[in-house]
């Protein structure tokens, strides 16, 4: 009978000079592959208190056929396991257990199997809850979390329009997405949260460039909610690092929209917090003056008194921070034939500090010798400014006061909203 070669342990014993024990060769059925630790997870510290959840996860992973009930049980078991481990301080080796059972990949498969054109089950909701649970106890890596976040955004943002979905199920799914993002942010230490936040914002911003409108809207909404959460948890300073002018303007417009919309109490609170942040730092948030003024013009007429007061506060800060841009925008971008434009202009002239800056800017414009062309409607706004300033000054001081800038040429046929052909040289060019 041919002799088998020595096994490595025996060679080690021989080299050390120790006596060797003879043992019978292994029977064929004993020569098996090394089984992963997941075959018996009693080594897991949390196993004793969550044996049922661990067994359910392991059974699901090796199962070939998986129905909806098994999928839900699998995801709920992940949540239960992580929750108990976190509360009892038994998170040790959870990352090993997740790796051996390939939990991120199994969750991704579930997400991708869901039909993109419909929302008929709560599977997406439970998947995101499971991801949040794994993140909270740091059971999977940051790269795995970011990858799963991308998959989640894809399967939510590309859903059909809300009107064809089960609105209750859709709202629960969005709530799970919000909660997952917040937990991911909160579960990282301060030393690494900056990099993680930057990656999350870049991920969400990538969807704002989609060619599909509803995808862009949903991504913008999600960014706004994340900003609200960060602002409410005293992370305002981090927002300036991750958002540039186009994105900050979107946040401003979304915030103003929330102030007049019928939305949740949480959104209302976020809007209040973000608005305070915007008004405290207009140099960062209010740089796109024309877009902001156009938004206010569209919404002002149908807004409540409280919403108009908010718009007035934004106009005041805008005029004080960017008087030139405000004047140029009113004369160039807003339709002069619209009564709401005139209302905005009058609002600007009734605010003490900002009106002075606007009037100073008008003076500068009228004294500038470089020519440009303004329609007679634009000229009318300048005449209205001078007229209002003179009357207001007289009322305050009890006597007429001199016009603050160069006299305007007469235009007898001038009317607000008419006269597109006439023009006059000024310094807006």
Secondary structure, 3 states (H helix, E strand, C coil): CCCCCCCHHHHHHHHHCCCCCCCCCCCHHHCCCCCCHHHCHHHCCCCCCCHHHHHHHHHHHHCCCCCHHHHHHHHHHHHHHHHHHHHHCCCCCHHHHHHHCCHHHHHHHHHHHCCCCCCCCCHHHHHHHHHHHHHHCCCCCHHHHHHHHHHHHHHHHCCCCHHHCCHHHHHHHHHHHHHHHHHHHHCCCHHHHHHHHHHHHHHHHHHCCCCCHHHHHHHHHHHHHHHHHHHHCCCHHHHHHHCCHHHHHHHHHHHHHHHHCCCCHHHHHHHHHHHHHHHHCHHHHCCCHHHHHHHHHHHHCCCCHHHHHHHHHHHHHHHHHCHHHHHHHHHHCCCCCCHHHHHHHHHHHCCHHHHHHHHHHHHHHHHCCCCCCEEHHHHHHHHHHHHHHHHHHHHHHCCCCCCCCCCCCCCCCCCCCCCCCCEECCCCC
